[in-house]
């Protein structure tokens, strides 16, 4: 069944954050997005020009409407509009028809451009939402305003400490559980772009979608981070300020358990001739390793194709199947008698790969690459 995600958040007229980013995220990750709009904003990439809070009764009416007919597997809460609405939504989430839904709370206080989106009274009311949340996803400034890690964990929810607003070239995100402390952390190079509008909304909605689909919290966070990073790398560059991300271009990137058929390697004898041929066919050259006789191209739908000089002598083409849970997939196949030439291992080019052959002798590579398939560090 399609995962049903209810989003309680504000509308962003510029389409970069808020409800608009949430809907795009849930849709791209295979869920069904429903909304209870708590505020309407006039904003663009330069800032927020106006905010109109939706009356609390209308927010609750939107929630009741979708719950009564469609049902809800997870709830994502973003910009909440007012202290009254925050308290009312928190109470509504405790009722039996929503008691089983996972809740991801993104305590939105300030927009990417620096505009204040929650007053002191609303921030105080966040405690009631924290008490109902499965996980909270504040940035570093929001975490300080909530009283720090211990204060958030005291409410009984998990905490994802986002490092995007931290200093340095490495972004560190940490997942903490009440009574356990840090249970997972992720480190990745900072992506150099000003088009970061909607990162927090996107991350929280991606986590909510994963939880709605039955994923445990840690892999749901891991996939959500991959989706955010790919959306940043795919940002279209719109506007004069902090532009929107490129949700619409994240596809065929192994964000599901798989298998995704999204990469082939073909043998070549003349490197220059093969490169010229596939460029003429309309594919975009993204890796050009002349010294290794290896080139990779991207098609308009996100699928990639490589050529490798001399690979024909080793058995011809290689078909690549990607999974966001490679090790579990390989273990599942091995238990059922599938024989592997290589069990999963990390390769120097950033992919984790397992290799095998089919009954006809054709070579297969089962792999997990994340952003490194289309956006390796050496991308052209």
SVG drawing of the C-alpha trace seen along z (x, -y; Angstrom):
<svg xmlns="http://www.w3.org/2000/svg" viewBox="-14 -42 61 65">
<polyline fill="none" stroke="black" stroke-width="0.4" points="0.0,0.0 1.2,-3.5 2.6,-5.3 0.3,-8.1 2.1,-11.1 0.3,-14.1 2.2,-17.3 1.4,-20.1 3.4,-23.1 3.4,-26.5 3.1,-27.3 6.1,-28.8 5.0,-30.9 8.5,-30.5 8.2,-26.7 11.5,-26.1 10.5,-25.1 7.5,-24.4 4.5,-22.5 5.8,-22.7 9.2,-21.0 7.4,-18.5 5.0,-17.4 7.8,-17.1 9.9,-15.0 7.1,-12.6 6.1,-12.2 9.6,-11.5 10.1,-8.9 7.0,-7.0 4.5,-8.2 1.2,-10.0 1.4,-13.6 -1.5,-15.2 -1.5,-18.6 -2.8,-20.7 -1.6,-24.2 -0.8,-26.1 0.4,-29.3 0.6,-31.1 3.8,-33.0 4.8,-35.4 8.4,-34.6 11.1,-34.1 14.8,-33.3 15.6,-36.6 13.4,-36.4 10.0,-36.3 7.8,-39.3 4.7,-38.3 3.2,-35.6 -0.5,-34.8 -1.3,-32.2 -4.2,-29.9 -6.8,-29.8 -6.4,-26.8 -9.9,-25.5 -9.1,-25.3 -5.8,-23.5 -7.6,-20.9 -10.4,-20.6 -7.8,-19.8 -6.3,-17.1 -9.7,-15.6 -10.7,-15.6 -7.8,-13.4 -7.7,-11.2 -11.4,-10.3 -11.2,-9.3 -7.6,-8.4 -5.8,-7.6 -2.3,-8.5 0.9,-6.4 3.2,-9.3 3.0,-13.0 5.6,-15.6 5.3,-18.9 7.1,-22.0 6.1,-25.7 3.2,-25.6 1.8,-29.2 1.0,-29.9 1.2,-28.6 -2.5,-27.8 -2.1,-25.7 0.9,-23.9 -0.9,-22.9 -4.1,-21.9 -2.2,-19.8 -0.2,-18.1 -3.4,-17.1 -5.0,-15.9 -2.1,-13.6 -2.8,-11.7 -6.2,-10.6 -6.7,-6.9 -7.0,-7.5 -3.5,-9.0 -1.9,-7.3 -0.1,-4.8 1.4,-7.3 5.1,-8.2 5.6,-11.9 8.6,-13.8 8.9,-17.3 11.0,-19.9 10.9,-22.9 11.0,-25.6 12.0,-29.0 14.0,-30.8 14.0,-30.5 17.2,-30.0 17.2,-33.7 17.1,-34.6 13.5,-35.5 11.9,-34.7 9.0,-32.2 8.1,-31.4 7.6,-33.7 8.6,-33.0 5.1,-31.7 5.1,-29.2 8.6,-28.0 7.4,-27.3 4.5,-25.4 6.9,-23.1 7.3,-21.1 3.9,-19.5 4.9,-18.5 8.2,-17.1 6.3,-14.9 4.4,-13.3 7.2,-13.2 9.0,-10.0 12.0,-12.1 12.9,-15.9 15.2,-17.4 16.4,-20.8 19.4,-22.6 22.0,-23.7 20.4,-27.1 17.0,-25.6 18.5,-23.0 20.0,-25.7 16.6,-27.5 15.0,-24.2 17.5,-23.9 20.0,-21.5 20.2,-17.7 19.3,-16.6 16.2,-18.9 14.9,-17.4 15.6,-13.8 13.9,-14.3 10.6,-14.5 11.1,-10.8 11.6,-11.4 14.7,-10.6 16.9,-13.5 18.7,-14.1 21.2,-16.8 21.8,-18.4 25.3,-19.8 24.5,-21.8 24.7,-25.1 28.0,-24.1 31.5,-25.3 34.0,-23.4 34.1,-21.5 32.6,-18.3 28.9,-18.1 28.2,-15.8 24.7,-14.6 24.1,-12.7 21.1,-10.5 20.5,-10.2 18.0,-8.0 16.6,-8.6 18.6,-6.6 21.1,-5.5 22.8,-8.7 24.3,-8.7 23.3,-5.6 24.5,-6.7 26.4,-9.4 27.0,-10.4 29.8,-12.6 30.0,-14.0 31.8,-16.8 29.9,-20.1 28.3,-20.8 29.3,-24.3 26.1,-25.9 23.9,-28.8 20.8,-27.0 19.9,-25.4 16.3,-26.7 14.2,-23.9 16.8,-21.5 15.3,-21.1 11.8,-20.6 13.0,-18.1 15.0,-16.1 12.1,-15.8 9.6,-14.9 12.0,-12.3 12.4,-10.7 8.6,-10.7 8.1,-9.0 10.6,-6.3 8.9,-5.7 5.5,-5.6 6.9,-2.9 8.0,-0.8 11.7,-1.6 13.4,-1.7 14.5,-5.2 18.3,-4.9 17.9,-3.7 15.1,-6.2 17.5,-9.0 20.3,-7.6 18.1,-7.6 16.7,-11.0 20.2,-12.4 21.0,-10.9 17.9,-12.5 18.8,-15.9 22.4,-15.8 21.3,-14.8 18.7,-17.5 21.4,-20.0 23.6,-18.8 20.7,-18.9 19.6,-22.5 18.4,-24.4 20.0,-27.7 16.8,-29.8 16.5,-33.2 19.0,-35.8 19.3,-34.5 19.0,-31.1 17.4,-29.2 15.3,-26.0 16.7,-22.5 16.3,-20.1 13.9,-17.5 12.5,-16.8 15.9,-15.5 16.5,-12.9 15.6,-9.6 17.2,-6.2 19.6,-6.8 19.2,-3.6 17.1,-5.3 14.9,-2.2 15.8,1.3 16.0,2.1 17.0,3.5 17.2,0.4 18.6,1.0 20.5,-2.3 24.1,-1.6 25.8,0.4 29.4,0.7 30.2,1.6 33.6,2.7 35.4,0.3 38.5,0.6 38.9,-3.1 38.4,-5.4 38.1,-8.7 35.8,-7.2 33.5,-5.8 33.4,-9.0 32.6,-11.0 29.9,-8.5 27.9,-8.6 28.2,-12.4 26.8,-12.6 23.9,-10.3 23.0,-13.0 24.4,-11.6 26.2,-13.9 29.8,-13.0 30.3,-13.1 33.5,-11.0 36.4,-11.3 39.3,-9.1 41.5,-8.9 44.4,-7.3 42.2,-4.4 40.2,-4.2 37.0,-4.8 34.2,-7.3 30.7,-7.5 27.7,-9.3 24.3,-10.3 21.0,-10.1 18.2,-12.6 16.3,-10.2 19.3,-9.8 20.5,-6.4 24.2,-6.1 26.3,-4.2 30.0,-3.7 32.6,-2.5 35.8,-0.8 38.6,-0.1 39.8,3.5 36.9,4.8 35.6,6.9 38.4,9.4 37.1,10.0 33.6,11.0 31.9,8.1 29.2,5.8 28.4,5.5 24.9,4.8 24.6,2.9 21.7,3.2 21.6,0.8 20.0,1.1 19.8,-1.2 20.2,1.9 23.0,3.8 24.3,6.0 20.9,7.2 19.9,7.9 23.1,9.9 22.7,11.8 19.1,12.7 20.2,14.0 23.2,15.9 20.8,17.7 18.8,18.9 21.7,20.4 22.9,17.5 26.7,17.8 28.8,14.6 32.2,14.0 32.7,11.1 30.8,10.3 30.1,6.7 33.2,4.5 34.0,0.8 35.8,-0.2 38.2,-3.1 35.8,-4.9 33.3,-5.2 30.9,-2.4 30.2,0.7 30.0,3.6 29.2,7.4 29.8,9.3 28.3,12.5 27.5,14.0 24.1,15.2 23.5,18.7 24.6,17.6 27.9,16.1 26.9,12.5 28.5,10.3 26.4,8.5 27.4,6.0 25.1,5.4 26.1,2.1 25.3,-0.9 26.7,-4.3 24.4,-7.1 25.5,-10.4 28.7,-8.9 27.0,-7.4 26.1,-10.7 28.1,-13.1 31.5,-11.5 34.2,-14.0 35.9,-13.9 32.7,-14.7 33.4,-16.7"/>
</svg>
